[in-house]
Amino acid sequence: MTRLAVVIGLLVWFGVTLLLSEWRRFSRPSLTERLAPYAPGMRRDPPRAGVLSVESIGEAVGPLAQGLGDRLARAFGVTERLDVRLRRIHSPLDVTAFRTRQLAWAGAGIGVGLVVSAAGLPLPLDVMVLVGAPLLAFLVIEQQLSVGSARWQDGLRRELPVVSEQLAMLLNAGYSLGAAINRIAERGRGCCAADLSVVANRIRQGVTETVALREWSEVAGVAAVDRLVGILALNTESSDLGRLVSAEARQARRDLHRRRTELIERRSEQVWIPVTVATLVPGVILLAVPFLAALRMFSNA
């Protein structure tokens, strides 16, 4: 109980210190920082964070959380870069903020583990709880991001045939590639429309259409998007781009149909697993009874 009281006291002291650091009476800016907005030639730098403040702790913990989180993710088989997955699902968090959030949840897991271990568990269970609770919290956040990334990719595969057909119709109607992308991004809904909005913004920033589309292809990580972008990159070389995009839309629809057929067949095969187990287990039991009786008879003889 003494260890738990010490840990709770340290956490309370740390939280009170952070709260007081945000109070103006305890974190008063210096005279130079207060006079800087009124000086004509003075640089208006952002106010510096105190030694014990939320900003300073975030700056100190952020790189540590990023490095530790990347190593743990690689140790558990996550090979795709975190920034790519965050950009794919249009997350407002950057890599440092995401890893810091993971570290915070892991710290909460350590607190829960300390509370549970204070109940007087055996030493092996204590170690398992103290190690497993923060690790489980870290892996839950990582799994949520991986599931969201996979769902976004699946949404792109499902929407891409329709979006490709819309692009082909607009190009055949006389729209330029940039105008067609803008129209679908403004009027569309879904994963493709959100991604094309980013592509349109990149084009407005001065990036060429080919470069913006290739950036989308790298972030999406979908083979159908790679093929579509490769065709759209021929915009300046082909005079019949709409027909090529239409052919790619048909191919994307065939690929989607094949994937769905494979999924249905796989699920239909999985249906037979419980039926097979339910059939084999009673059969094994029925065969074991005479077999054991025969062994007992030979042993008595």
Buried (B, 14 or more C-beta within 10 A) or exposed (E): EEEBEEBEEEEEEEEEEEEEBEEEEEBEEEEEBEEBEEEEEEEEEEEEBBEBBEBBBBEEBBEEBBEBBBEBBEEEEBEEEBEEBBBBBEBEEBBBBBBBBBBBBBBEBBBBBBBBBBEEEEEEEBEBBBEEBBBBBBBEBBEEBBEBBBEBBEBBBBBBBBBBBBBBBBBBEEBEBBEBBBBBBEEBEBBBBBBBBBBBEBBEEEBBBBBBBBBBBBBBBBEBBBBBBBBBBBBEEBEEBBEBBBEBBEBBBEBBEEEEEEEEEEEEEEEEEEEEEEEEEEEEEEEEEEEEEEEEEEEEE
